[in-house]
Amino acid sequence: MDSTRLVCVAAKKEDMEHTYTSNRCRTWTRELHRILCMQGGDHDGSYARNSEAPASALALCKPMLVEAISSMKLFQGEPSIRIADLGCATGHNTLSTMELVVRSLRERYEEDRDHHMPEFEAFFSDLPSNDFNSLFRSLASFADTMKRPYYAAGVPGSFYQRLFSRGKLHMVVSLSALHWLSQIPDAVLDKQSPSWNKGRAWIDGARKEVVEAYAKQSGEDLKAFLQCRKEEIVEGGMLFILMAGRPDSQQPENQLSDPDTRAKHPFTTSMDQAWEDLLNEGLIDEETRDMFNIPAYMRSTEEIKKAFDRCTGFEIQQLEFFRISEHSKEKQEEWIRDPVSYGRAKANLVRATLKPIVEAHLGQILSEELFKRFEKRVAEDIAMLHKTCFYGVIVVRAIRK
């Protein structure tokens, strides 16, 4: 075979490999609802063991949730009150939230002698890829200790679509889930587009066109979420949302609130470095790196208000932004003394939230190599250990009109 033919064969093979990579990436991104989930099980890399930040956010919002329930109307003549947790994942957080909601509602009915005590139905909903088996095993043990005062059911599906029949629900909660998008915008996956997100796994600090594509997708998703809940929640019912967000003072390209958070957040610097390591070691090509994008967007309170205004089905009673620290001062001091354990902890956090989509993108072996590079980068950056990462969260309370 002459040299010219060899070159042509090699070029054709390379084109086929790039086509395969592109097609595989586009397949998983367009089937995100079948893949995206928090890592199931109860191992070190599971969401159940790496949900400290959502637990902190939940602790922050619990008094507000109780206050919201205390202001709800009581539903006369209803044989059962139906509550849904949308984006429930697998951990203890969803079970403790449901227990709090049902207990608070029961107390209200007990205090009001004009209303009989209804039964309570709890619907735990997440994407079909969610580990419902782990959730229901936890539910069984939780029931033994708490004498669970409700009937439970699982509802698989995307909360960007209808999940329940019209007027089915009296209360909907969604905690630490709505920052996940329904899909990665098509333009971001187009190498010829100005929205091609070269060299980054996420959009913080990205080019204007990239951020605009994500912001548009975020707006469409939130509109769809609210329209569906408008159909499913009865008049006078409650919608309570806790979602990752950003302050109004920050433009969309600044998804995170301050430089230290930007440096330390698991989606940013160390993540990009880990991808770059795989590229430099020849384990992946540039296109494989650039086609991986984390489908998350931190909305501002102004963006959320605009979505509610367009929906017209709800009256907002509370819309506030808060900042919470990623961990306690004591934990930070412990990790400063042992950077290796910090690297391991952060890598487990990333596994808990991103492993399914990283595996869909790279396969099992290379995905584990990525997490190892991430862990090493985090453990070696001693200066980063002294920074404090803050998560921005937004609490929304609204009544169905």
N, C-alpha and C positions, 0 to 999 in steps of 0.2 A: 504493500500500500504506500503510495507516494506521500510526501510531507504535506502537500496541499490538501489531500483527502483526509489525512490524519487531523489537520487543523479544523477542517469542516466538521468531521465527526465529533471532535472534542467540543466545538462550539455548539453543535446541535444538542449534545448531551447536557451541556451547561444550560442551554435554553430550556430543555425539558425539566431539568432540576429546578430552575427558577420558576417555571410554570407550575410545577407540582407544589413548591413552597407557597406561591401566591394563592393557588386554588385551595390548598389546605387551610391557610390563614383565613381566607374569605369565607370558607365553609364554617369554621367555628365561630367567627364573628357574626355571621348571619343566623347562626343557630345558638346565640348566646343564652336564650331562655332554656335551652336544653343542657347547658354546660355550667353556667355561672352558679356557684353555691358556696356557702361557707363549708370548710372542710369538716366532714362528719367524724363520728367515732369519739373516743375518749383518750386518744394518745397525745403525745407531747405537741404534735403539729395540728391538733384538732381545734376547731373554733371554740368548743366547750372549755378548753384549757387556755385559750388565748383571747378572751373577750373582756379584758380588764377595762379598756377604754369605753366600750359600750356599757359596761356595768357602772362606771363612774358617771356616764351621761344619764343613765337610768336613775341613779341615786340623786342626781341633780333635779331631775324632772318629776320624781315621785310626789313631792308635795304639790306640784302644779297639777299632776294627774288627779290626785285626791280632791283638790279644789275644783277641778273641772267636773268631776262626778257629783260633787256637792251642789253644783249649780244646774245640773241636768234636770229636765222635767222627768217625773215618774210616769210610767205608761200604764194607764188604767185598763184593767180587763185583759191584759196580755198573759196568756198561760206561761210564756217563757220569754226571757230577755236574752237576745242573741248578740254576742260580742265576737269580733274577729281581730286577730293579730296578723297583720299583713307583713310578710318578710320575717317570719318567726325564727328562722334558722334552727339550731339544735340545742342551744345551751339552757342553762338555768334561768337566764334573764327573762325569756318569754314566759316561763312557768310562774316565776315570782310576780311578774307584771299581771298575768291573768288572775292569779290569786288575789292580788291587791285590788284589781278592778271589781271582781265579784264580791269580795268581802265588803268593799266600800258601798257597792250598790245594795247589798243585803242590809247593811246598817241603815241605809236611807229608807228602805221599805219597812224595816222594823220600827223605825221612829215615826212613820206616818201610818196611823191606824186606819186611815181611809182606804189604804191599798192593801190587797192581799199579797202574800209573799209568792212571787212567781218562781218557776224553775229557771235555771241559767244554762245556756248553751254556749260553748266556747269553740271557735273555729280557728285552728292553727293553719295558716296558709303561707306557702312559699313555692318557689319554682319546683318543677318535677324532679330536678336534680338534687334537691335538698335531701338530707339524710333523715327522713321521717322515722325510720326504725329507731335511730338513737334518741330522737325526740320522744317517741312514745315509750321507750324503755325508761327514760328519765321521768316521764309523766307517771308511770306506774309506781316508781319509788317515791316520787313527790307526793302522790296521792296517799301513800301509806303514812307519811309524816304529817300531812296537812289536812287529811280527811277532805279531799277535794270536793268542793260544793258545786260542781258543775258537770255537765255532760260534754265530752270532748270529741272533736272530729278533725281530721286533716283535710285540707283543700289544696291540692296542687294546681299551680297555674301562675301566670304573670299578673301582678297587680296593675299592670298597664292595660289590662283587659277586664271584662266583666267576669266576676267569680261567683256571684250570688244572684238570686232572682230579685226582681224589683221590690223595694221596700222590705227587705229581709232583715236588715241589721239595725240594732239600736245604738251600738257603739263600735267604732273602728279605731284601733290603735296601730301605728306603724312606727317602730323604733329602730333607728340606725340602719335604715334600709333604702330610703328614697334617694340617696345620693348615687346609687347604682342605676345606670341607664339601661334602657331596653336594648340598645345596640350601639356599636361604635359607628359614628357617621360614615357613610360611604366615601365621602370626599377625603377623609383622613386616610383611607386605604388605597387611594388612587395616587400612584407614584408621579403622575403628570399634573396633579392638582397642587395649587398653592397651599392646600391644607395638609399635604403630606408631612407627617410629624417626624421628621428625620432626627435620629439620635436621641429621642426621648421616649420613655415609657408612659409618660403622663403629660398633662397639659400645663402644669404650673410653669410659668415663664416661657411658654411656647409662643410661636408667632401668632399674630392677630388672626390670620385666616383659620388656623387650627382651633383656636379658642372660640371663634365665632361659630364654627361648625358644631362644636360641643354644646355651646350655649343654645343654639337652635334646636338641637336634639333634646336638650334638657327641657326647653320650653314646651316642645311637643309632648314629651313624656309626662310632665306634670299636668298638662291640660288633660291628657288621656286619663291619668289617675283620678283627677277630680271629677271628670265627667262620669266615670264608672261608679265612683262612690256616691255621686249625686243620685244615681239610679238605685243604688243598693240600700242606702240609709233612709230610714223613715223620717218623716218630718219631726223635728225636735230632737233627733238623734245627734250623737256627738262624734266628731272626727278629731283625734288627738295624734299629732305627728311629732316625732323627734327625728331630725335628720342632720347629717353633717352639713355645715354651711360656712359662709364667710361674712364678715361685716360689710355693711354698705359702703364703707370708705375704700374698700378694695375693689379694683376692677377685676373682671373675670380671669384675666391672665395671671392675677395674683390670687390663686386659689387658697393660699395659706397666709396667715395673718402677720407673720414677722420673719426676719432672716433666720433666726435660730430654728424655728419650726420648719422653715423651708429646707434648711440643711439637714435636719434630723428626721423628717417625715419618711416613713418607709417607702413611699411611692416616688421619691425624688432622687437625691444625689447618689446614695448607695445603690439604689436600684439601677440607675443609668450606668454606673460604674461596673456593676455585675454583668450587664449585657455587653458592655464594651470589652470586658475581660474575655467573654466567650468569643467575641469577634476577633480580638487580637490573637487568641490562641488557635484560630482557624477552625473552631467548632461550629460556627455559624457564619453566614454571609450578612452583608449590610441590610439586604432586603428583609431577611428574617428578623433581624433586630428591629428595623424601622416599622414593620407591619404589626408589631406587638404594641397595643395601646390599652391602658387600663380604663374600663368603661365607667368612670366615676366623675361627677361634677358637683362642686360645692356651690349651691345657689346662695344669693343674697336675700335678705328679707324683702327687698324691693321686687326682685324677680318673683318671689313667692306671692306677694300681694297682687301683682299684675295677673298672675295665673288665676287666683281666686276671683278677681274682678271680672275676668273673661268668662269664668265658669258660671257665675251668678247664682249658684245653688246653695251657697253657704254664707253665714255671717261670722266673720272672724272675731273672736273674743280675746285672743292673745296671739302675739307674733313677736318673739324676742330672740335675740342672739346672745349666746353665752360662750365663754372660753373655759375649757377644762384642761388640766395638766395630764400628760400621758401617764404619769405614775407619781407616787409620793416622793418626797424629799429623801426619806429613809431608803427607799428602793434605789433611787439614783445614787446615793452614797455607797450602797452595797455593790452596785454595778461598776462604779468607779474603781472599787477595790478588786473587782474581778471582771475585766472587759470581755473575756472569753464567754462568760455566762451571759453577758449582755448581748453579744453577737448571736449566741444561740437563741436567746429569747426573742430577739427581733426577727431572726430568720423563721422561727416558729410562727410568729405573728403573720409574716408574709405568706407562709405556707397555708395558714388557716384561712386566709382571705383570697389568695390568688392561685393556689396550686391547681385547681381544676382547669383554669383557662391557660395557665402556663404549660401544663401537660398537653392540652389540646393543640397548643402552638408548637411546642418543641418535642413532644414525646416524653416518656417517663424518665429516661436516662439523662437527657440533656437538661430537663427541668430541674432535676436534683443537682446537677452541676451548677446551674444558675443560683440555686439557693445556697450552695456551699460558697460560691464567690461572694454572694451578698453577705453571708455570715462573717466571712473573713474580712471584708471591707469594713463592716460595722465594728468588729472587735479591734481592728488596728487603728481606727480613727479615735484616738484618746481625747483629742480636743472636743469632738462631738459629744462625748460622754458628759461634759460639763455644761452643755447647752440644755435648755428645757424646751421640749416640744409641746405646743398647745393644740388641742383639737377644738375647732369651732363647731358649735351645734346651734340649731334653731329649733325652738319649740313653737308649735302652732296648735291652737285650740279653736275649733269652729263648730257652729251649730247648723244642722241642715234646715234650711228655711222651707 
